[in-house]
Amino acid sequence: MKRLRLPRSPKVIVGLGIELFFLVLTIVGPWIAPYDPSYNGFVQNLPPSAKHWLGTTALGEDIFSQLLNGARATIVVAVVAGLVATMIAMVVGISAGYLGGRADDGLSMLSNVFLAIPGLPLLIVLDSYLPQADRSNSLVLGLVIALTGWAWGARVLRAQTMSLRNRDFVEASRIIGESRLRIMAVEIAPNLLPILASSLLFTILYSIGAYVTLAYIGLTSTSVWNWGTMMFWAQANNAPLVNQWYWFVPPGVCIALVGAGLALINFGIDEFINPRLRDAGLTSKMMRRAGLSRRVRLGVTPVLRPTASPRRSRGVLSAPGAPR
């Protein structure tokens, strides 16, 4: 059995570290917050200090406590929306690509309709019909955001499924009498896991942006703290004009870091999808010992081969023409 090789690219490792940090912050953030995020008994507009690491708001609330509490709602909504949207995209995309005919026409038309409608205006319309109580429910908001973020992934999965449905292993399953549902779930879906993972990452990123945008323009409940709500109150109290950077910069930096971490992880997924990028998992030292350049010429796919003497250079890879 071939041993699974963990990614060695520094970009992937950094991305995983960033996402792990925010995952832990999502779980323990409200517990380690020094104060109640809604308590307004402190001195107003204090700059960062030892007592208030990020200062206080114009109402006397601790900004650092709001940042820690806001991580949970932001990440939970994004993950729920990403998972649901990816599941919808998987069902629609694989079904359309494998079944073909009228099923493909109908599902493709549905995907095109959601692609043609601008996501944010549709999201605002859907959110306006929610009861006031549901605007503070992370699960409901995640489901609403998922309805606007699945279409692009479905189109990509449809195209990949169409390239797999006539492969030999799919034809063999069809000949021995396996059902369509089992072929799609057991034979085709596992071969789309890298694309599904990439779709999940960027759907989560889209969901964070959508949720923060809704909170920033005041369409979500202000009783639930998230990073968008923090920027909403900062803008409402003219924090940028009075140079209170410690009010709106920290949530913006957190959003940017989460997005950067997801993008870096996608480099690891590309190593499995694109053969031209698989050498990115090698360290610089191994590339030099293999005689390969870190700057691969455009149009040239590097080919790595074991050295002639495994005992002398165990685990070292070399390129064609490299000295042995």
Secondary structure, DSSP 8 states (H G I E B T S, - for coil): ---------HHHHHHHHHHHHHHHHHHHHHHH-SS-TT---S-TT--S-SSSTT-B-TTS-BHHHHHHHHHHHHHHHHHHHHHHHHHHHHHHHHHHHHH-HHHHHHHHHHHHHHHHS-HHHHHHHHHHTS-TGGGG-HHHHHHHHHHTSSHHHHHHHHHHHHHHTTSHHHHHHHHTT--HHHIIIIIIGGGGHHHHHHHHHHHHHHHHHHHHHHHHTT-S-TTS--HHHHHHHHHHTTTTTTT-HHHHHHHHHHHHHHHHHHHHHHHHHHHHH-GGGGGGGS-HHHHHHTT--SS--TT-----EE-S-TTTSTT-EE-TT---
